[in-house]
Amino acid sequence: MADRFTDCVKSCLLLLWVILLIFVFMIPLRNSGDTLEIAIKSFKTDTSNIDISVYDNDSLSNMEFVESSLSDSVEDPAESEPSDEVASPELFRIQFVREGRCLGISEAGEPVVKFCDPREHDAFTFENDKVRSEELKHCLGLDPLDQRNTSLLVFTDCKDAVNLVVVNRTLRKKPDHESRETLCLSAMEFNKNSLLKVTNSPNLGARVFLTKCSKFVSFIVLLEEESFRKDRAALLLPLPNTVNETCNFTSCGMNRIIPPVEGLPPNQIERCLDLTQCVTVVVKTARRPLFVIRLAKGLRDLLHMDLPMIVIDDGIGEHSPEIMHEISKFPNLKYVIGESRDLGIAEGRTMGVELVQTKYFLLFDDDTIVTNKTNIAKLVEILDKTDASLLAGDQEALQGFCVLELEKVTQFYFTPEGRAPL
């Protein structure tokens, strides 16, 4: 009996297994009742990561199907065709930090210091540690004909060019097995004895060499070409003829094409009535604190203004206690002593402007003095009421220092209908 019962159970299980196989292979998954579908949620080249799940109709209606297969998602390298599109290397201008001049190309095809002019084709690319002129299609390399062994740089075939890398705001020769000395691209000049002379700034027309790094002639900044041209778009406009005029600089013609200053609509005017809240005086000095104190006294005693002042002083270490005591008498005077000597007027002023927290600032030299004719309020009024961004007043030179006279500032602004008084 036990054997017959066992055989019966086996027969039933076999029958159920056959019915299940028939159901799987012969009955379609889609029927008239609750529909079930199989969706592949993600495809990956590793088949073990394929996620196959069962969803009802409501879920599927909100799901994005990927019409693909594993064979389609893997590209056959033999069948793929090479692309003709090659990413263009990014273009840069190489600007010397001091004086703001750029590396350019002379008429003789030599790398020299020039004005940063968007009309000149002085852009460079950096590829495989080579600095390549976009105009000449050549790279910076050592002059093979240099008899003085000065490491003069010229434009040469890129395979013979020197390897340069940007490190700490300098273009440095990449160290090699022959020399580990740190050398930077520097703008230098020859003296009358045909020896390289140290200069405090990259002078126009100066040649470039590989020399010991100097903060005066080696510090550079890279300007992306598209942004560079956009920032100087005014220089690309046609300029009026300035021949036979007193001023024949490019800026003279440019000033004639700048739109005139216009008055702001009354609802956009926000007047500054308390100058101490909207004007900061920025002064760059070089260890001349007595001049700064004189200027601060003039603002306070003659103009009756305790304007915020920011002073950037080139030098190391504080001044004498007596001088620091005099400076302390002006609570709104922030006196910053630099960490190095001869910071330079441009960089020093930039440091000062970065500390300004008011709407406007005045740039003064340390030897400027003010008189009862100095009218800072008039400058602020013009800036408040017009779309002007920059104003200047007349200075009169007297025995080695400047007297600021702002009473001659133009007493009108422009409107669409013409000039109107302030």
VENGI-V651622 format. One record per backbone hydrogen bond with DSSP energy under -0.5 kcal/mol. CO is the residue of the C=O (numbers start at 1). NH is the residue of the N-H. E is the energy in kcal/mol with one decimal. If there is no record, write none. Layout:
BEGIN
co	nh	e
CO	NH	E
CO	NH	E
END
This chain:
BEGIN
co	nh	e
1	5	-2.3
2	6	-2.1
3	7	-2.4
4	8	-1.9
5	9	-2.2
6	10	-2.3
7	11	-2.2
8	12	-2.3
9	13	-2.5
10	14	-2.4
11	15	-2.3
12	16	-2.5
13	17	-2.2
14	18	-2.2
15	19	-2.4
16	20	-2.2
17	21	-2.1
18	22	-2.4
19	23	-2.3
20	24	-2.1
21	25	-2.5
22	26	-2.4
22	27	-0.7
23	27	-1.0
26	28	-0.5
29	31	-0.5
29	36	-0.7
33	35	-0.6
37	39	-0.5
37	55	-1.5
39	41	-0.8
39	53	-1.3
42	51	-0.6
45	47	-0.8
46	49	-2.0
47	50	-1.4
50	52	-0.7
51	41	-1.8
51	53	-0.6
53	39	-1.5
55	37	-1.3
56	60	-2.0
57	61	-1.9
58	62	-0.6
59	62	-0.9
60	63	-1.4
63	65	-0.6
65	67	-0.7
66	68	-1.6
69	72	-0.5
69	73	-1.8
70	74	-0.9
73	75	-0.6
75	77	-0.7
76	79	-1.1
76	80	-1.4
91	225	-2.4
92	124	-3.1
93	95	-0.8
93	223	-2.7
94	103	-2.7
95	221	-2.4
96	100	-0.7
98	101	-0.7
101	96	-3.8
102	114	-3.0
104	112	-1.9
106	109	-1.8
110	106	-2.8
110	112	-0.5
111	208	-0.8
112	104	-3.4
113	205	-2.9
114	102	-2.8
115	117	-1.6
116	118	-0.5
117	120	-1.6
120	122	-1.6
123	134	-2.2
123	135	-0.5
124	92	-2.6
125	127	-0.6
125	132	-2.5
127	130	-1.5
129	164	-2.7
130	127	-2.0
130	132	-0.7
131	140	-2.1
132	125	-2.3
133	137	-2.0
138	133	-3.2
139	156	-3.1
140	162	-1.6
141	154	-3.1
142	144	-0.6
143	146	-1.4
145	147	-0.9
146	149	-0.7
151	210	-1.8
152	143	-2.6
154	141	-2.8
154	156	-0.5
156	139	-2.6
157	160	-2.0
158	161	-1.0
162	164	-0.5
163	174	-3.0
165	167	-0.6
165	172	-3.1
167	170	-0.8
169	220	-3.0
170	167	-2.6
170	172	-0.7
171	185	-2.8
172	165	-2.7
179	176	-1.8
181	183	-0.7
183	173	-2.6
184	186	-0.5
184	211	-2.4
186	188	-0.7
186	209	-2.7
188	207	-1.0
189	197	-3.0
191	194	-2.0
195	191	-3.0
197	189	-0.9
201	203	-1.0
203	206	-2.2
206	113	-1.7
207	188	-2.1
208	153	-2.4
209	186	-2.7
209	211	-0.7
211	184	-3.5
214	218	-2.0
214	219	-0.6
217	187	-1.6
219	97	-2.2
221	95	-2.6
221	223	-0.5
222	224	-0.6
223	93	-2.7
224	228	-2.7
225	229	-2.5
226	230	-1.9
227	231	-2.6
228	232	-1.2
230	233	-1.3
232	235	-1.2
233	236	-1.5
234	237	-1.1
242	245	-1.3
246	248	-0.6
249	252	-1.0
249	253	-1.0
250	254	-2.1
251	255	-2.4
252	256	-0.7
253	256	-0.7
253	257	-0.5
254	257	-1.4
254	258	-0.7
262	387	-2.0
265	268	-2.3
265	269	-0.6
266	269	-1.0
269	271	-0.5
271	273	-0.7
273	275	-0.7
274	277	-2.1
275	278	-1.1
275	279	-1.8
278	360	-2.5
279	308	-0.7
280	282	-0.5
280	362	-2.8
281	310	-2.9
282	364	-2.7
283	285	-0.5
283	312	-2.5
284	366	-0.7
285	314	-1.7
288	291	-0.7
288	292	-1.2
289	293	-2.5
290	294	-2.0
291	295	-2.2
292	296	-2.6
293	297	-2.4
294	298	-2.0
295	299	-2.2
296	300	-1.9
297	301	-3.5
298	302	-1.9
298	303	-1.4
299	305	-2.5
305	307	-0.5
308	281	-3.0
309	334	-3.4
310	283	-2.8
311	313	-0.6
311	336	-3.3
312	285	-2.7
312	314	-0.5
313	338	-3.7
320	324	-2.4
321	325	-1.9
322	326	-1.8
323	327	-2.4
324	328	-1.7
326	329	-1.2
327	330	-1.8
329	331	-0.7
330	333	-2.2
332	309	-2.5
332	334	-0.7
333	335	-0.8
334	311	-2.8
334	336	-0.7
335	337	-0.5
336	313	-3.1
336	338	-0.5
340	315	-1.2
344	348	-2.5
345	349	-2.5
346	350	-2.2
347	351	-2.2
348	352	-1.9
349	353	-2.9
350	354	-2.1
351	355	-0.6
352	355	-1.2
353	356	-1.5
360	280	-1.2
362	282	-3.5
362	364	-0.6
364	284	-0.9
365	368	-1.4
367	402	-1.3
369	404	-2.5
371	374	-1.5
374	376	-0.5
375	379	-1.1
376	380	-2.1
377	381	-2.2
378	382	-2.2
379	383	-2.2
380	384	-2.4
381	385	-2.0
382	386	-1.3
385	264	-3.0
394	405	-2.6
395	397	-0.5
396	403	-2.6
398	401	-1.3
401	398	-3.0
402	369	-3.0
402	404	-0.6
403	396	-2.5
403	405	-0.6
404	371	-0.7
404	406	-0.6
405	394	-1.1
406	409	-1.4
411	422	-1.3
413	420	-2.6
414	263	-3.0
415	418	-1.5
418	415	-2.6
420	413	-2.4
END
